[in-house]
């Protein structure tokens, strides 16, 4: 899976593909650290290298934060 494909997945898709619930994914997207074993397991489930998965999570987090900042500046 590419970073772009990962960024396009919904939380439901991620939960289904990895057997990790949406709440846990949200925590990771909000900055909670994951253990190396969890990272390796998730990466394997998604067909990604662990370092690429970390990069994808960070890019998705940054994108979400940019959208939230824009919305807050409008309000």
MMTF fields as JSON, N, C-alpha, C and O atoms, coordinates in Angstrom:
{
  "mmtfVersion": "1.0.0",
  "mmtfProducer": "UNKNOWN",
  "numBonds": 299,
  "numAtoms": 300,
  "numGroups": 75,
  "numChains": 1,
  "numModels": 1,
  "chainsPerModel": [1],
  "groupsPerChain": [75],
  "chainIdList": ["A"],
  "bondAtomList": [4, 2, 8, 6, 12, 10, 16, 14, 20, 18, 24, 22, 28, 26, 32, 30, 36, 34, 40, 38, 44, 42, 48, 46, 52, 50, 56, 54, 60, 58, 64, 62, 68, 66, 72, 70, 76, 74, 80, 78, 84, 82, 88, 86, 92, 90, 96, 94, 100, 98, 104, 102, 108, 106, 112, 110, 116, 114, 120, 118, 124, 122, 128, 126, 132, 130, 136, 134, 140, 138, 144, 142, 148, 146, 152, 150, 156, 154, 160, 158, 164, 162, 168, 166, 172, 170, 176, 174, 180, 178, 184, 182, 188, 186, 192, 190, 196, 194, 200, 198, 204, 202, 208, 206, 212, 210, 216, 214, 220, 218, 224, 222, 228, 226, 232, 230, 236, 234, 240, 238, 244, 242, 248, 246, 252, 250, 256, 254, 260, 258, 264, 262, 268, 266, 272, 270, 276, 274, 280, 278, 284, 282, 288, 286, 292, 290, 296, 294],
  "bondOrderList": [1, 1, 1, 1, 1, 1, 1, 1, 1, 1, 1, 1, 1, 1, 1, 1, 1, 1, 1, 1, 1, 1, 1, 1, 1, 1, 1, 1, 1, 1, 1, 1, 1, 1, 1, 1, 1, 1, 1, 1, 1, 1, 1, 1, 1, 1, 1, 1, 1, 1, 1, 1, 1, 1, 1, 1, 1, 1, 1, 1, 1, 1, 1, 1, 1, 1, 1, 1, 1, 1, 1, 1, 1, 1],
  "groupList": [{"groupName": "UNK", "atomNameList": ["N", "CA", "C", "O"], "elementList": ["N", "C", "C", "O"], "formalChargeList": [0, 0, 0, 0], "bondAtomList": [1, 0, 2, 1, 3, 2], "bondOrderList": [1, 1, 2], "singleLetterCode": "X", "chemCompType": "L-PEPTIDE LINKING"}],
  "groupTypeList": [0, 0, 0, 0, 0, 0, 0, 0, 0, 0, 0, 0, 0, 0, 0, 0, 0, 0, 0, 0, 0, 0, 0, 0, 0, 0, 0, 0, 0, 0, 0, 0, 0, 0, 0, 0, 0, 0, 0, 0, 0, 0, 0, 0, 0, 0, 0, 0, 0, 0, 0, 0, 0, 0, 0, 0, 0, 0, 0, 0, 0, 0, 0, 0, 0, 0, 0, 0, 0, 0, 0, 0, 0, 0, 0],
  "groupIdList": [1, 2, 3, 4, 5, 6, 7, 8, 9, 10, 11, 12, 13, 14, 15, 16, 17, 18, 19, 20, 21, 22, 23, 24, 25, 26, 27, 28, 29, 30, 31, 32, 33, 34, 35, 36, 37, 38, 39, 40, 41, 42, 43, 44, 45, 46, 47, 48, 49, 50, 51, 52, 53, 54, 55, 56, 57, 58, 59, 60, 61, 62, 63, 64, 65, 66, 67, 68, 69, 70, 71, 72, 73, 74, 75],
  "secStructList": [7, 7, 2, 2, 2, 2, 2, 2, 7, 7, 2, 2, 2, 2, 2, 2, 2, 2, 1, 7, 7, 2, 2, 2, 2, 2, 2, 2, 2, 6, 6, 7, 7, 7, 7, 2, 2, 2, 2, 2, 2, 2, 2, 2, 2, 2, 6, 7, 7, 2, 2, 2, 2, 2, 2, 2, 2, 2, 2, 2, 2, 2, 2, 2, 2, 2, 2, 2, 2, 2, 2, 2, 2, 2, 7],
  "xCoordList": [0.849, 0.0, 0.896, 1.926, 0.493, 1.243, 0.748, -0.298, 1.526, 1.116, -0.196, -1.079, -0.332, -1.574, -2.762, -3.814, -2.604, -3.696, -4.045, -5.221, -3.038, -3.267, -4.044, -4.998, -3.637, -4.293, -5.748, -6.556, -6.082, -7.456, -8.372, -9.583, -7.809, -8.621, -9.404, -8.903, -10.616, -11.417, -10.976, -10.256, -11.418, -11.136, -11.768, -11.187, -12.939, -13.578, -12.714, -12.537, -12.172, -11.297, -10.068, -9.691, -9.444, -8.247, -8.566, -7.792, -9.689, -10.085, -10.284, -9.872, -10.909, -11.16, -9.861, -9.663, -8.987, -7.75, -6.755, -5.954, -6.805, -5.781, -6.301, -5.504, -7.611, -8.222, -7.879, -7.843, -7.627, -7.383, -8.544, -8.872, -9.167, -10.385, -10.127, -9.007, -11.192, -11.113, -10.603, -9.878, -10.978, -10.54, -9.021, -8.405, -8.424, -6.965, -6.305, -5.3, -6.861, -6.309, -6.376, -5.425, -7.481, -7.605, -6.526, -5.951, -6.244, -5.198, -3.842, -3.065, -3.556, -2.285, -2.244, -1.206, -3.362, -3.408, -3.302, -2.906, -3.655, -3.545, -2.185, -1.962, -1.28, 0.076, 0.489, 1.639, -0.41, -0.003, 1.017, 0.853, 2.056, 3.09, 2.616, 1.792, 3.157, 2.842, 4.136, 5.23, 3.983, 5.162, 5.685, 4.977, 6.919, 7.521, 6.765, 6.597, 6.312, 5.588, 4.244, 3.838, 3.548, 2.286, 2.555, 1.851, 3.569, 3.921, 4.211, 3.701, 5.012, 5.345, 4.119, 3.978, 3.235, 2.024, 1.093, 0.563, 0.901, 0.04, 0.623, -0.094, 1.919, 2.571, 2.405, 2.125, 2.579, 2.416, 0.98, 0.757, 0.006, -1.404, -1.731, -2.583, -1.034, -1.305, -0.371, -0.509, 0.569, 1.504, 2.471, 2.81, 2.91, 3.808, 5.042, 5.012, 6.109, 7.271, 6.939, 6.249, 7.409, 7.081, 7.428, 6.643, 8.578, 8.959, 8.055, 7.821, 7.551, 6.625, 5.27, 4.626, 4.837, 3.585, 3.684, 2.745, 4.796, 4.972, 4.898, 4.262, 5.542, 5.498, 4.063, 3.633, 3.333, 1.947, 1.06, 0.214, 1.247, 0.467, 0.763, -0.156, 2.028, 2.4, 1.845, 1.384, 1.879, 1.341, -0.17, -0.707, -0.84, -2.292, -2.614, -3.563, -1.815, -2.01, -1.781, -2.576, -0.722, -0.427, -1.52, -1.897, -2.029, -3.096, -4.355, -4.994, -4.698, -5.877, -5.699, -6.632, -4.507, -4.247, -4.334, -4.815, -3.878, -3.952, -5.404, -5.771, -6.222, -7.644, -8.313, -9.087, -8.014, -8.607, -8.189, -9.009, -6.942, -6.461, -7.185, -7.558, -7.39, -8.097, -9.539, -10.055, -10.186, -11.567, -11.664, -12.605, -10.701, -10.706, -10.478, -11.005, -9.712, -9.467, -10.693, -10.856, -11.55, -12.773, -13.827, -14.589, -13.86, -14.917, -14.762, -15.565],
  "yCoordList": [-1.171, 0.0, 1.236, 1.272, 2.23, 3.481, 4.431, 4.211, 5.492, 6.502, 7.137, 7.362, 7.426, 8.036, 7.115, 7.569, 5.837, 4.887, 4.856, 4.812, 4.881, 4.886, 6.125, 6.036, 7.277, 8.527, 8.571, 9.298, 7.81, 7.786, 6.809, 6.812, 5.98, 4.998, 5.668, 6.576, 5.223, 5.693, 4.935, 3.94, 5.42, 4.698, 3.309, 2.354, 3.192, 1.876, 0.937, -0.229, 1.461, 0.647, 0.188, -0.983, 1.117, 0.774, -0.278, -1.214, -0.131, -1.1, -2.483, -3.491, -2.524, -3.803, -4.455, -5.656, -3.67, -4.207, -4.659, -5.563, -4.035, -4.299, -4.961, -5.34, -5.113, -5.658, -4.806, -5.311, -3.52, -2.57, -1.588, -1.029, -1.37, -0.568, 0.902, 1.402, 1.565, 2.968, 3.888, 4.845, 3.605, 4.437, 4.425, 5.467, 3.26, 3.148, 3.885, 4.568, 3.753, 4.489, 5.994, 6.717, 6.462, 7.895, 8.33, 9.408, 7.508, 7.85, 7.966, 8.867, 7.072, 7.146, 8.399, 9.052, 8.727, 9.933, 11.202, 12.255, 11.1, 12.246, 12.314, 13.188, 11.4, 11.494, 10.453, 10.457, 9.553, 8.513, 7.604, 7.23, 7.263, 6.391, 4.945, 4.554, 4.156, 2.738, 1.956, 2.434, 0.765, -0.071, -0.56, -0.533, -0.999, -1.515, -2.737, -2.906, -3.582, -4.782, -4.421, -5.046, -3.417, -2.971, -2.37, -2.672, -1.525, -0.911, -1.983, -1.914, -2.957, -4.022, -4.821, -5.18, -5.101, -5.853, -5.069, -5.615, -3.779, -2.949, -2.803, -2.898, -2.573, -2.425, -3.688, -3.619, -4.83, -6.093, -6.253, -6.683, -5.914, -6.023, -5.141, -5.478, -4.0, -3.047, -3.208, -2.494, -4.134, -4.343, -3.179, -2.79, -2.627, -1.475, -1.786, -2.663, -1.07, -1.117, -0.27, 0.741, -0.654, 0.102, 1.593, 2.43, 1.923, 3.343, 4.119, 5.311, 3.464, 4.114, 4.324, 5.354, 3.355, 3.518, 4.699, 5.489, 4.831, 5.971, 7.288, 8.243, 7.327, 8.523, 8.83, 9.983, 7.799, 7.982, 8.478, 9.348, 7.932, 8.381, 9.846, 10.629, 10.224, 11.618, 12.552, 13.646, 12.147, 12.992, 13.155, 14.243, 12.088, 12.165, 13.095, 13.878, 13.002, 13.863, 15.324, 16.184, 15.618, 16.987, 17.55, 18.715, 16.722, 17.155, 17.505, 18.528, 16.64, 16.895, 18.162, 18.953, 18.353, 19.547, 20.818, 21.845, 20.758, 21.923, 22.262, 23.437, 21.26, 21.489, 22.102, 23.052, 21.56, 22.101, 23.543, 24.357, 23.877, 25.254, 26.18, 27.29, 25.735, 26.553, 26.787, 27.9, 25.721, 25.85, 26.79, 27.576, 26.704, 27.585, 29.03, 29.922, 29.284, 30.671, 31.287, 32.507, 30.446, 30.92, 31.244, 32.2, 30.446, 30.579, 31.823, 32.067],
  "zCoordList": [0.0, 0.0, 0.0, 0.673, -0.752, -0.802, 0.293, 0.904, 0.522, 1.486, 1.053, 1.882, -0.227, -0.723, -0.469, -0.018, -0.754, -0.504, 0.981, 1.344, 1.83, 3.27, 3.687, 4.46, 3.177, 3.549, 3.093, 3.671, 2.075, 1.557, 2.296, 2.075, 3.163, 3.889, 5.007, 5.669, 5.211, 6.343, 7.597, 7.517, 8.74, 9.985, 9.963, 10.48, 9.374, 9.241, 8.41, 8.76, 7.293, 6.44, 7.216, 7.16, 7.942, 8.717, 9.773, 9.974, 10.439, 11.464, 10.848, 11.422, 9.696, 9.029, 8.558, 8.742, 7.956, 7.4, 8.466, 8.227, 9.637, 10.647, 11.912, 12.771, 12.054, 13.27, 14.491, 15.614, 14.272, 15.346, 15.341, 14.295, 16.486, 16.485, 16.139, 16.246, 15.727, 15.282, 16.385, 16.114, 17.617, 18.737, 18.861, 19.084, 18.719, 18.817, 17.654, 17.848, 16.444, 15.303, 15.562, 15.265, 16.106, 16.414, 17.385, 17.231, 18.382, 19.348, 18.658, 18.97, 17.734, 17.011, 16.126, 16.02, 15.5, 14.669, 15.512, 15.011, 16.792, 17.693, 18.39, 19.228, 18.051, 18.567, 19.576, 20.015, 19.965, 20.901, 20.215, 19.054, 20.944, 20.397, 20.417, 21.244, 19.486, 19.457, 19.67, 19.371, 20.184, 20.391, 19.037, 18.03, 19.043, 17.817, 17.309, 16.102, 18.217, 17.789, 17.154, 16.174, 17.704, 17.105, 15.735, 14.771, 15.646, 14.361, 13.319, 12.201, 13.67, 12.72, 12.302, 11.133, 13.251, 12.948, 12.022, 11.054, 12.328, 11.486, 10.086, 9.09, 10.021, 8.722, 7.887, 6.691, 8.52, 7.796, 7.307, 6.175, 8.146, 7.758, 6.555, 5.734, 6.466, 5.394, 4.192, 3.199, 4.28, 3.185, 3.02, 1.902, 4.153, 4.139, 4.98, 5.843, 4.725, 5.605, 6.835, 6.707, 8.012, 9.22, 9.15, 9.595, 8.606, 8.536, 7.583, 7.785, 6.56, 5.632, 6.318, 6.116, 7.125, 7.86, 8.828, 8.926, 9.539, 10.439, 9.671, 10.118, 8.533, 7.698, 7.265, 7.29, 6.873, 6.427, 7.567, 7.361, 8.761, 9.919, 10.198, 10.438, 10.169, 10.421, 9.356, 9.681, 8.101, 7.036, 7.192, 6.982, 7.556, 7.75, 8.931, 8.869, 10.008, 11.165, 10.79, 11.17, 10.061, 9.652, 8.758, 8.885, 7.856, 6.955, 7.752, 7.509, 8.704, 9.536, 10.369, 10.506, 10.923, 11.721, 10.881, 11.359, 9.65, 8.759, 8.445, 8.406, 8.224, 7.95, 9.184, 9.065, 10.364, 11.591, 11.824, 12.249, 11.557, 11.74, 10.789, 11.167, 9.551, 8.578, 9.004, 8.9, 9.488, 9.946, 11.154, 11.262, 12.045, 13.22, 12.85, 13.514, 11.817, 11.4, 10.739, 10.737, 10.18, 9.542, 10.6, 10.457, 11.649, 12.688, 13.52, 14.421]
}
